[in-house]
Amino acid sequence: QVQLVESGGGLVQAGGSLRLSCAASVSIFNIDAMGWYRQAPGKQRELVAVITSGGSTNYADSVKGRFTISRDNAKNTVYLQMYTLKPEDTAVYYCNAQIGRNYWGQGTQVTVSS
C-alpha cells in the first residue's frame, strides 16, 4: 500500500510563495512519474506539474515560469515550489504517483488572497 502525505499548504497573499511537499511511504526512485494536481471549487482536477523517474518535467501553461517541481529520492519526497502566486492558484493540491495505478494523497489547501 502506497501512502502519499502532502504538507506545506496555507494562506498567502498574491505574489507570495509556498513550497508543498509530498512524502511517500515507499521508495520513489523507480516510480515512473510523480506529480501535483489541483482542484478548485466547482472545477475538475487538473494537472499542475509532473516529474518522471528520469527527471523530465512538464507543467501546465498556467504555472510555467512560476512553479518548479523537484524530487529527492533519498527522502522519498516530491516538492512543488510555487512563486508569484495568484488568486486563481487557490485550490486543493494533490500529490499523485503512478505505480501501475494512480495513487493520491489527501490533499493540502492553498489559498491565495488578493
N, C-alpha and C positions, 0 to 999 in steps of 0.2 A: 504494500500500500504506500503510495507516494503522497506525502503531505507538503503543501506549499503554504508558507506563512508570510503574509505581507506586513510591512510596517513602514512608518515614515509619513503617512498622510497627515493632513491637518488643514488649518485655515491660514491663508496667506493673502496678502494684498496683491493686486495686479502689479506685475513687474518683478515680483519676488521669485524665490527659488525654493524647491523642495527636492529631497532625494528619497526615493522609495527603494525599499529592499525586499527581496523575496528569498527566504531561506527554505531550501529543500531538505527533506528528510533522507534523501538518497544522494549518491554522488551524481553531480551534473556533468561530469567530464565527457560522457558519451551521449548525452541527451541531444537528439537531433536538432531541436530548436526550442528555445525558451523565449517567452515574450510577455509583453504587457498589453492588456486590452483595457478599455474603459467603457462605462455605460452611464450616460446622463439620464436624468428622469425623463421618461416618455420616449426615449430613443433606444435604438438597438445597440448591442455591444459592438464595439469597433476596435480594430487593431490599432495600436499606438506604435509599437516597435517590436522587432523580433531580432534575436541573435542566434546564429547557428553554432554547432559544435566547432566549426572551423573559424568562428569569429566574424563571419559576414553579418552585416546588419541591414535592416530595412525599416523605414519609417513611414508613417502616414504623412501625407503632404502638409497637413495642418501643424505638424510639430517639427518638421525638418528645420535644422538650424537652431532649435531651441531645446530639444530633448536629446539625451545621449543614453543609450543602453549599453551595459557592460556586464561582464560576468567574472566572478572569482571562483575558479574551480576548486581551489584549496578550501574555500569557505562554503562551497555549495550554495552560493548566493548570486543572484542576479540583481542588478541595480538599474534604476531609471532616474537619471539626473535631469531635473526639469528647471529650465531657466526662463526668464521673461514670461512668467505665467500670465494667462489671460482669463477673464471670467468664463469664457467658453471652454476652458480646460476643466471646469468643475464637473466632477463625475466620481463614481466609484471605480477605482483602478484594480484590476485583477491580474494576477500572475498566472501564466499558462506554461505548461510543459507538455511536449508531445513525445510520449514514450509508448508507441503502439496505439495509444488512445490519448485523448486530451485529459489533462489533469488541471484543476483550477484551485486557486486559493480562495479564501473567504472574502477578499476584497478590502481595500482601505479607501476611506473617503478623502478626496481632495476638494477643497472649496476655495475658490479664488474670488475675493471681493473686489469690487470696482472702486 
